[in-house]
């Protein structure tokens, strides 16, 4: 062995490489400039001989090192040259390729520091697998954060899944491993093989993979995200949330299995009904739902494939059964029809992030006992409580990935109460050291979400944030343009499911939510599941629901469309025939009348007429137009008795025109009292000088339009 070769190819490092323990293969493999020339070395576990082919086609045999499948050659040239390596195997086959260990890394020192600080927000652009060109050679660049790994290798169908062929180089400052492999093409499958500090060897999917497969034991798939052509540049540049509270906002919540429907059906439904946003709901939260395929257009096997044989990566779209470009195409076409796209962030989202990274980081960052950590995990406390900056950076990077690469318009936080309320209750119940640790968890969670939202706002303008009103998380409500409101529906549901004889005692539930808080900046889900079988399964067929439940539901929808706040609807509600036309008409009213959607900080848009008539079961209120020109009067009869000649106090004289009745024949009703154009009479009722005599069918909501002229406003003010 030449002296120059021996200086590079140290025996201990060669044996570490051969036995799969070398985390710095660049120390001995590739090109090394030495005094008097350069040393080039290579390794393949199955090679019997190697030779170097320079850029002029000349061939130079390489010497075997330590009787191992490691080969090297010395060149008395001070100038570097391009070369390839020919490897010969015992079966007579050979392989010629550029040397992966002759190409430089792509991650800078500053990027490592930003990762350790939790501020490398575009890490997805380098971590994972990315097609690139280095020194004129096409290939794939791989990078993985695995701080406690002894060795990491790239394996795939291009190297027979052999982890000894392509060991990656460790960057000591951050624990990132990287390697550029020439000649690999798009569409091939790969994983990372990890040997941890305990000597255990296992293969894991890429935590930054944009697409994974059910076959090859859940391998990641090489995919190029740069080829998609967006046509929504104007939409992205002009989106603005500064006036969102004065605009109509209606979310259509789409569950994962529903995206197996033809995309055109979803977009036509959303556009036809007048929704402004599509909310792509979290997969895990709805994975137990059994949804019918509309008109048998899709085979449920596609959904089953995702549930059983495929484990989705953290960066893979949850919302399609095809490539990332299918989802981007869906978003692009929605933007072309003025529909914004929102994604839902739930505790399940954080748990998926935890699962993706824990395979490469075996040391929990929370200082606690194994039993304590296991308890937190059993209570679904996600890894966002961890203090490790790299974990927090991973979540933020993922959200920015959706925003930038998929042009997502809104981030919707939901379900956080599962953690927050649980931790609060535990703290109040347990006055021990464990209670103090739970409080520390809660504070860490608060800090994490605060950092997350503020960094997203700084990184991307024009995003809509939807938060929750939760104890200890006032900042999330403050930083969000809108917040979820569940109390309206929950209270209506509680009233409707109460025995009719006991309903008068529960009548306060219908007006209670509005009495307690300002709901004008909230989002109401107006079509939650209203009826469940005794086993808890959802009832989705018309044949299984009696007429009273259907009419109750329609009446309640008419009532809730009048409640202050933006609206949300679950897409699968359209499978009931009466819903589609009824919902379209309700949303048309919501969009057309500023009284229903415009938020004015110094104006109360809702005025109760009578919210305490528990015996009759009729509730009435007014929604005021900002200009007092197109006001709306809502009258809802929650009882099964017809209220003929029911008198309701009104602000002043004028014509009150019926514009919608939930009892209309087109909505599956009986069409009673549909021609009510009423003139106010100077008869006192409900502490007002003027009133109407209204015919209200049972289980029906009526909506009247009226104008409030200046002279009438003056009279109303004198009352």
C-alpha positions in Angstrom: 0.0 0.0 0.0 1.4 3.4 -1.0 2.1 5.8 1.9 -0.3 8.4 0.5 -3.1 5.7 0.4 -2.3 4.5 3.9 -2.5 8.0 5.3 -6.2 8.2 4.1 -7.3 4.6 4.4 -6.7 4.0 8.1 -7.5 0.4 9.2 -9.9 1.3 12.1 -12.0 3.5 9.7 -12.0 0.8 7.0 -13.2 -1.8 9.4 -15.9 0.5 10.8 -17.1 1.0 7.2 -17.1 -2.7 6.4 -19.0 -3.6 9.6 -21.6 -0.8 9.1 -20.5 1.5 11.9 -19.0 4.4 10.0 -20.9 7.6 10.2 -18.3 9.6 8.2 -17.7 7.7 5.0 -16.4 10.9 3.3 -13.3 10.6 5.6 -12.0 7.6 3.6 -14.2 7.4 0.5 -14.2 9.7 -2.6 -11.4 12.0 -3.6 -8.7 13.2 -1.1 -6.1 15.8 -2.1 -2.7 14.8 -0.5 0.8 16.0 -0.9 2.0 15.2 -4.3 -1.4 14.2 -5.8 -4.7 12.7 -4.9 -6.2 9.5 -3.5 -9.5 8.1 -4.8 -11.2 5.3 -2.9 -14.5 3.4 -3.2 -16.5 0.7 -1.4 -19.1 -1.9 -2.3 -19.8 -5.0 -0.1 -20.0 -7.3 -3.2 -17.2 -5.9 -5.4 -14.2 -8.1 -6.3 -12.4 -5.5 -8.3 -12.7 -1.8 -9.3 -11.1 0.6 -11.7 -11.3 4.3 -12.3 -12.4 5.7 -15.7 -11.3 9.4 -16.1 -13.0 12.0 -18.3 -10.9 11.0 -21.2 -11.9 7.4 -21.0 -8.6 6.1 -19.6 -8.9 3.2 -17.1 -6.8 2.9 -13.9 -7.1 -0.3 -11.7 -7.6 0.2 -8.0 -5.9 -1.6 -5.2 -7.8 -3.6 -2.6 -7.4 -2.4 1.0 -7.0 -4.7 4.0 -8.5 -7.6 2.0 -11.8 -5.9 2.2 -14.2 -4.8 -0.6 -12.6 -1.4 -0.3 -10.4 -0.1 -3.2 -8.1 2.9 -3.7 -5.7 4.4 -6.2 -3.2 7.2 -6.0 -2.8 9.8 -8.8 0.2 12.1 -9.0 -1.9 15.0 -10.2 -2.7 18.2 -8.3 -5.7 19.1 -10.4 -9.0 17.3 -9.8 -10.6 15.6 -12.7 -14.1 14.0 -13.3 -14.2 10.3 -13.1 -16.4 7.2 -12.9 -15.9 3.9 -11.1 -16.4 0.5 -12.6 -17.2 -2.2 -10.1 -16.9 -5.9 -11.0 -18.8 -8.6 -9.1 -18.3 -12.3 -8.5 -21.2 -13.2 -10.8 -19.6 -11.6 -13.8 -21.8 -8.4 -13.7 -20.3 -5.0 -13.6 -21.6 -1.5 -12.8 -20.3 1.9 -13.9 -21.3 5.1 -12.1 -20.0 8.5 -10.9 -18.7 8.2 -7.4 -21.4 9.4 -4.9 -18.6 10.3 -2.4 -17.0 12.8 -4.8 -19.9 15.2 -4.7 -20.1 17.9 -2.0 -22.9 18.3 0.5 -25.6 20.9 0.2 -26.4 21.8 3.8 -24.5 24.8 5.1 -23.2 25.4 8.6 -25.7 28.3 9.1 -28.6 25.9 8.2 -27.4 23.5 10.8 -27.4 26.3 13.4 -30.9 27.4 12.4 -32.2 23.8 12.8 -30.7 23.6 16.3 -32.4 27.0 17.1 -35.7 25.8 15.6 -35.6 28.5 12.9 -34.9 26.6 9.7 -38.4 27.0 8.4 -37.6 25.9 4.8 -35.8 22.7 5.9 -38.2 20.6 3.7 -36.3 22.0 0.7 -33.2 20.0 1.6 -34.2 17.3 4.1 -35.7 14.2 2.6 -35.1 13.3 -1.1 -34.8 15.9 -3.8 -33.9 15.6 -7.5 -30.9 17.8 -8.2 -27.9 18.3 -10.5 -24.3 18.4 -9.1 -21.3 19.2 -11.3 -23.4 18.4 -14.4 -24.6 15.0 -13.1 -28.2 14.2 -12.5 -29.2 12.4 -9.3 -31.0 12.5 -6.0 -29.9 14.3 -2.9 -30.8 12.6 0.5 -30.7 14.2 3.9 -32.0 13.0 7.3 -31.9 14.3 10.8 -31.0 11.4 13.1 -28.9 12.8 16.0 -28.5 9.5 17.9 -27.8 7.2 15.0 -24.5 5.3 14.7 -24.9 4.9 10.9 -27.6 5.9 8.4 -27.8 4.5 4.8 -30.0 5.0 1.8 -31.7 1.8 0.6 -34.1 1.2 -2.2 -34.9 -0.8 -5.3 -31.8 0.7 -6.9 -29.4 -1.1 -4.5 -31.4 -4.2 -3.5 -32.3 -2.6 -0.2 -28.8 -3.2 1.0 -27.8 -0.7 3.7 -24.1 -1.4 3.3 -23.8 0.2 -0.1 -24.7 3.9 0.4 -23.8 5.0 4.0 -24.5 8.7 4.5 -22.2 11.4 5.9 -22.9 12.8 9.3 -22.8 16.5 10.0 -21.5 16.6 13.5 -23.0 20.0 14.5 -26.6 19.0 13.9 -26.8 15.2 13.6 -28.0 15.5 9.9 -26.9 12.8 7.5 -26.6 13.6 3.8 -25.5 12.0 0.5 -25.9 12.7 -3.2 -26.4 9.5 -5.3 -26.1 9.9 -9.1 -28.1 8.0 -11.6 -31.3 7.4 -9.5 -34.5 8.2 -11.4 -37.9 9.6 -10.3 -40.5 7.1 -9.3 -38.1 4.7 -7.5 -38.6 3.6 -4.0 -36.4 4.2 -1.0 -36.0 4.1 2.8 -33.4 5.0 5.3 -31.6 2.2 7.2 -30.6 3.3 10.7 -28.2 1.6 13.1 -28.8 3.1 16.5 -26.4 3.4 19.4 -27.6 0.0 20.7 -26.6 -1.7 17.5 -30.2 -2.3 16.3 -30.7 -2.0 12.6 -34.1 -1.1 11.1 -35.4 0.6 8.0 -37.8 3.6 8.1 -39.7 5.7 5.6 -38.5 9.2 4.9 -40.1 11.7 7.4 -40.1 14.3 4.6 -41.4 12.0 1.9 -44.2 13.6 -0.2 -45.6 10.2 -1.3 -45.4 6.7 0.1 -46.6 3.3 -1.1 -48.4 0.4 0.5 -46.1 -2.1 -1.2 -42.4 -2.4 -0.5 -43.4 -2.4 3.2 -44.4 1.3 3.1 -41.4 2.6 1.3 -41.2 6.3 0.2 -41.3 7.2 -3.4 -39.0 9.6 -5.2 -41.1 12.5 -6.5 -40.3 15.8 -8.2 -42.5 18.6 -6.9 -41.1 21.2 -9.3 -43.0 20.2 -12.5 -46.5 21.3 -11.5 -47.6 24.5 -13.2 -49.7 26.8 -11.0 -52.1 29.2 -12.6 -53.4 30.9 -9.4 -50.7 33.5 -8.9 -53.2 36.4 -8.9 -55.3 34.6 -6.3 -52.3 34.1 -4.0 -51.1 37.7 -4.4 -54.4 39.3 -3.7 -55.8 37.2 -0.9 -56.4 39.3 2.2 -57.9 38.5 5.6 -57.9 42.1 6.9 -61.7 42.4 6.1 -62.6 38.8 6.6 -65.0 39.6 9.4 -67.1 41.8 7.1 -67.3 39.2 4.4 -69.5 36.0 4.0 -67.4 33.0 5.0 -68.9 29.5 4.6 -66.8 26.4 5.1 -67.6 23.1 3.4 -65.9 20.3 5.4 -64.7 17.5 3.2 -63.7 14.2 4.8 -60.9 12.1 3.4 -63.0 9.3 1.9 -65.2 11.8 0.1 -62.2 12.9 -2.0 -62.5 9.5 -3.7 -65.7 10.9 -5.3 -65.1 12.6 -8.6 -63.3 15.9 -8.0 -65.8 17.6 -10.2 -68.7 16.6 -7.9 -67.0 18.2 -4.9 -66.2 21.4 -6.7 -69.6 21.7 -8.3 -71.3 21.1 -5.0 -69.1 23.7 -3.3 -69.6 26.3 -6.0 -73.3 25.5 -6.5 -74.1 25.9 -2.8 -72.1 29.1 -2.5 -69.4 28.0 -0.1 -66.3 30.2 0.1 -63.9 27.7 1.7 -63.2 24.0 1.4 -61.9 22.6 4.8 -59.9 19.4 4.2 -60.6 17.5 7.5 -58.0 15.4 9.3 -57.9 11.8 8.1 -57.4 10.1 11.5 -60.2 12.1 13.1 -62.7 10.7 10.7 -61.2 7.3 9.8 -64.0 5.5 11.6 -66.7 7.0 9.5 -68.4 4.8 6.9 -69.4 7.0 4.1 -71.6 5.8 1.2 -70.2 6.2 -2.3 -72.4 8.6 -4.2 -74.1 6.7 -7.1 -71.4 4.0 -6.6 -68.9 6.0 -8.5 -66.0 4.7 -6.5 -64.9 1.4 -5.0 -64.4 1.5 -1.3 -61.2 -0.6 -1.8 -59.3 2.6 -2.4 -60.2 3.8 1.1 -59.5 0.4 2.6 -56.1 0.5 1.0 -55.2 3.6 2.9 -56.5 2.2 6.2 -54.8 -1.1 6.1 -51.6 -1.4 4.0 -50.3 2.2 3.8 -48.9 4.4 6.5 -49.0 8.0 5.4 -45.9 10.1 5.8 -46.2 13.5 7.6 -45.6 15.4 4.3 -47.9 13.3 2.2 -51.3 14.7 1.3 -54.0 13.1 3.5 -56.6 14.2 1.0 -56.0 12.1 -2.1 -55.3 8.6 -3.1 -52.9 9.6 -5.9 -49.8 11.8 -6.4 -49.3 15.2 -4.7 -50.0 16.9 -8.0 -53.6 15.6 -7.8 -54.2 17.6 -4.7 -52.3 20.6 -6.1 -54.5 20.4 -9.2 -57.6 20.3 -6.9 -56.4 23.4 -5.1 -55.5 25.2 -8.3 -58.9 24.6 -9.9 -60.7 25.7 -6.7 -58.8 28.9 -6.6 -59.8 29.4 -10.2 -63.4 29.3 -9.0 -62.7 31.7 -6.1 -62.8 28.9 -3.5 -60.2 29.0 -0.7 -58.6 25.8 0.8 -58.2 25.2 4.5 -56.5 22.3 6.3 -57.4 21.1 9.8 -54.8 20.8 12.5 -55.9 18.5 15.4 -54.0 16.6 18.1 -53.8 13.7 15.6 -51.7 15.9 13.3 -49.1 16.4 16.0 -49.1 12.6 16.8 -48.3 11.8 13.2 -45.4 14.2 13.4 -44.2 12.5 16.6 -44.3 9.1 14.9 -42.4 10.3 11.9 -39.4 11.7 14.0 -39.2 9.3 16.9 -37.9 6.5 14.6 -34.8 8.6 14.2 -34.5 10.2 17.7 -34.5 7.5 20.4 -34.1 9.9 23.3 -37.2 11.8 24.5 -36.5 15.4 25.1 -38.8 15.7 28.1 -37.0 15.1 31.4 -39.2 12.5 33.0 -39.3 8.9 33.9 -40.3 6.2 31.3 -43.5 5.5 33.2 -44.4 9.2 33.2 -43.7 9.5 29.5 -45.8 6.4 28.8 -48.7 7.9 30.8 -48.6 11.1 28.8 -48.5 9.2 25.6 -51.5 7.1 26.7 -53.4 10.3 27.3 -52.7 11.4 23.8 -50.2 14.2 24.8 -48.4 14.8 21.6 -44.8 15.6 21.1 -45.4 19.3 20.7 -44.8 19.5 24.5 -41.2 18.6 23.9 -38.7 21.3 24.4 -36.4 20.1 21.6 -36.2 22.9 19.0 -35.8 20.4 16.1 -39.2 18.9 16.9 -40.9 22.3 16.9 -39.1 23.2 13.7 -40.4 20.0 12.1 -44.0 21.0 12.7 -43.5 24.6 11.6 -41.7 23.4 8.5 -44.5 21.0 7.6 -47.2 23.8 7.8 -45.1 26.1 5.7 -44.7 23.3 3.2 -48.5 23.0 2.8 -48.8 26.8 2.6 -46.1 27.3 0.0 -46.2 24.1 -2.0 -49.9 23.5 -1.9 -51.1 27.2 -1.7 -53.2 26.5 1.3 -55.2 29.6 2.4 -56.2 28.9 5.9 -55.1 26.9 9.0 -57.9 25.6 11.2 -57.1 24.5 14.7 -59.7 22.2 16.2 -59.9 19.6 19.0 -57.2 21.2 21.1 -59.6 21.1 24.0 -59.0 17.3 24.3 -55.6 18.2 25.7 -56.1 21.6 27.3 -59.3 20.8 29.3 -57.9 17.4 30.3 -54.7 18.9 31.6 -56.6 21.7 33.5 -58.9 19.1 35.1 -56.0 17.0 36.2 -54.1 19.9 37.7 -57.2 20.9 39.8 -57.8 17.3 40.9 -54.2 16.3 41.8 -52.3 18.6 44.2 -49.0 16.7 43.8 -45.7 16.9 42.0 -47.5 15.3 39.0 -49.9 18.2 39.0 -47.0 20.6 38.8 -45.6 18.6 35.8 -49.0 18.8 34.1 -49.0 22.6 34.5 -45.5 22.7 33.0 -46.9 20.6 30.1 -49.7 23.1 29.6 -47.3 26.0 29.6 -45.1 24.2 27.1 -48.1 23.6 24.9 -49.1 27.2 25.1 -45.6 28.4 24.2 -45.5 25.9 21.3 -48.8 27.1 19.7 -47.9 30.7 20.3 -44.6 30.3 18.5 -46.2 28.3 15.7 -48.9 30.9 14.9 -46.7 33.9 15.1 -44.0 32.3 12.9 -46.5 31.3 10.3 -47.9 34.9 10.2 -44.4 36.3 9.8 -43.5 33.8 7.0 -46.7 34.1 4.9 -49.1 37.0 4.5 -52.8 36.6 3.8 -53.3 33.5 5.8 -56.6 32.9 7.6 -56.3 31.4 11.1 -59.2 29.8 12.9 -58.7 29.0 16.5 -60.6 27.9 19.5 -61.8 29.6 22.7 -59.9 27.6 25.3 -58.9 28.2 28.9 -55.2 29.2 29.0 -55.1 29.8 25.3 -56.5 33.3 25.0 -53.6 34.2 22.7 -54.8 31.7 20.1 -58.2 33.4 20.0 -56.5 36.8 19.8 -54.2 35.8 17.0 -56.9 34.1 15.0 -59.3 36.0 12.8 -62.1 33.5 13.6 -62.8 31.0 16.3 -64.9 27.8 16.5 -68.2 27.9 18.4 -69.7 24.6 19.3 -72.1 25.8 22.0 -74.9 26.8 19.7 -75.2 23.5 18.0 -74.6 21.6 21.2 -77.4 23.5 23.0 -79.9 23.1 20.1 -79.0 19.4 20.0 -79.5 19.0 23.7 -82.9 20.7 23.5 -84.1 18.6 20.5 -83.1 15.4 22.1 -84.9 16.2 25.3 -88.3 14.6 25.9 -91.0 16.9 24.7 -92.6 17.1 28.1 -89.4 18.4 29.6 -88.4 20.8 26.9 -89.8 23.9 28.6 -87.2 23.5 31.3 -84.4 23.4 28.6 -85.7 26.3 26.5 -83.0 28.6 27.9 -80.4 26.6 25.9 -81.5 28.1 22.7 -80.5 31.7 23.6 -77.9 31.0 26.3 -74.8 30.9 24.0 -75.6 34.3 22.5 -76.1 35.7 26.0 -72.6 34.6 27.2 -70.3 35.8 24.4 -70.0 37.8 21.2 -70.3 35.2 18.4 -69.8 37.5 15.4 -66.3 36.4 14.9 -67.0 32.7 15.4 -67.7 29.8 13.1 -70.8 27.7 13.7 -71.0 24.1 12.3 -74.7 23.9 11.4 -75.2 20.3 10.3 -73.6 18.1 12.9 -75.0 14.6 13.2 -78.3 15.0 15.0 -79.4 11.4 15.5 -77.5 8.3 16.5 -78.5 4.7 16.8 -78.3 3.0 20.2 -74.9 1.6 19.3 -73.6 5.1 18.6 -73.3 4.7 14.8 -74.4 7.6 12.6 -77.8 7.5 10.9 -77.4 8.7 7.3 -80.3 7.2 5.4 -83.7 9.0 5.0 -85.5 5.7 5.5 -84.1 5.4 9.0 -85.1 8.8 10.2 -88.7 9.7 11.0 -90.4 12.8 9.7 -90.3 14.6 13.1 -86.5 14.4 13.2 -86.2 15.6 9.6 -88.4 18.6 10.2 -86.7 19.3 13.5 -83.4 19.4 11.7 -84.6 21.7 8.9 -86.1 24.0 11.5 -82.9 24.1 13.5 -80.8 24.8 10.4 -83.0 27.8 9.7 -82.6 29.0 13.3 -78.8 28.6 13.3 -78.3 30.3 9.9 -79.6 33.4 11.7 -77.2 33.1 14.6 -74.2 35.5 14.4 -71.0 34.1 13.0 -69.6 32.4 9.9 -70.9 29.0 8.9 -69.6 25.5 8.4 -71.2 22.5 6.7 -70.1 18.8 6.4 -70.1 17.7 2.7 -71.7 14.3 3.3 -74.9 16.2 4.5 -75.7 16.6 0.8 -76.6 13.0 0.5 -80.0 13.7 1.9 -82.0 15.0 -1.0 -83.8 17.8 0.8 -80.6 19.2 2.2 -79.0 20.4 -1.0 -81.7 22.8 -2.2 -82.5 23.9 1.3 -78.8 24.6 2.2 -78.2 26.4 -1.1 -81.1 28.7 -0.3 -79.9 29.3 3.2 -76.4 30.0 2.1 -77.7 32.3 -0.6 -79.5 34.3 2.1 -76.3 34.3 4.2 -74.3 35.7 1.3 -76.9 38.2 0.0 -77.8 39.8 3.3 -75.0 41.8 5.1 -77.2 41.5 8.2 -76.1 37.8 8.4 -72.4 38.1 7.6 -71.1 41.6 8.2 -69.2 42.2 11.5 -69.2 45.8 12.9 -67.3 46.2 16.1 -69.6 49.0 17.4 -72.9 47.4 16.3 -75.0 44.6 17.8 -76.3 42.7 14.8 -78.7 40.5 16.8 -81.7 41.8 18.8 -83.9 39.3 20.7 -87.6 39.8 20.4 -88.7 36.9 22.6 -86.3 34.2 23.8 -88.2 33.1 26.9 -91.5 31.7 25.6 -90.8 28.2 26.8 -94.4 27.1 26.9 -95.1 27.7 23.2 -91.6 26.8 22.1 -91.3 29.8 19.7 -88.2 31.9 19.7 -87.8 35.1 17.6 -85.0 37.6 16.9 -83.9 40.3 14.5 -80.7 40.5 12.5 -79.9 44.1 11.7 -78.5 45.3 8.4 -75.6 47.8 8.8 -77.7 50.3 6.8 -81.0 49.3 8.3 -82.4 48.7 4.8 -82.6 44.9 4.5 -83.2 43.5 8.0 -84.3 40.0 8.8 -86.8 38.7 11.3 -86.4 35.1 12.4 -89.3 33.1 13.9 -88.7 29.4 14.9 -91.3 27.1 16.3 -89.6 24.3 18.1 -92.8 22.6 19.2 -95.0 20.1 17.3 -98.1 22.4 17.6 -99.1 24.9 15.0 -99.1 28.5 16.2 -101.8 30.3 14.3 -102.2 34.0 15.0 -99.0 34.0 17.1 -98.2 37.6 17.9 -94.6 38.9 17.7 -93.4 42.4 18.6 -91.5 44.2 15.9 -89.5 47.5 15.8 -91.9 49.5 13.8 -94.5 49.8 11.1 -94.0 48.4 7.6 -94.2 45.3 5.4 -92.6 42.1 6.6 -92.2 39.8 3.6 -91.7 36.0 4.1 -88.6 35.0 2.1 -88.0 31.5 3.4 -89.9 28.7 5.2 -88.3 25.4 6.2 -91.8 23.8 5.6 -91.7 24.5 1.9 -92.6 21.6 -0.3 -89.2 21.9 -2.1 -87.5 21.1 1.2 -89.6 18.1 1.9 -92.2 20.0 4.0 -96.0 20.4 3.7 -96.0 23.9 2.2 -98.1 25.5 5.0 -98.5 29.3 5.3 -96.1 30.2 2.5 -97.7 33.5 1.4 -97.3 35.6 4.5 -96.6 39.2 3.5 -97.5 40.9 6.8 -98.1 44.5 7.8 -97.2 45.5 11.3 -100.1 46.5 13.5 -100.0 49.1 16.3 -100.6 46.4 18.9 -98.1 46.2 21.8 -96.3 42.9 22.3 -92.8 41.9 23.6 -92.2 45.4 25.0 -92.7 47.0 21.6 -95.5 49.2 20.2 -95.9 47.3 17.0 -96.5 43.6 16.3 -97.3 41.0 13.7 -99.8 38.1 13.8 -97.9 35.2 12.3 -98.9 31.7 11.4 -96.0 29.4 12.3 -96.3 25.7 11.3 -95.0 23.2 13.7 -91.3 22.5 13.7 -90.7 25.3 11.3 -88.4 28.3 10.9 -89.6 31.4 9.1 -87.4 34.3 7.8 -89.0 37.7 7.0 -87.3 40.6 5.3 -88.2 44.2 6.3 -86.9 47.7 5.8 -86.4 50.1 8.7 -86.8 53.7 7.4 -85.5 56.6 9.4 -88.8 57.6 10.8 -89.4 54.1 12.0 -86.0 54.0 13.6 -86.9 57.1 15.5 -90.1 55.5 16.7 -88.3 52.3 17.6 -85.9 54.4 19.6 -88.7 55.9 21.7 -90.0 52.5 22.7 
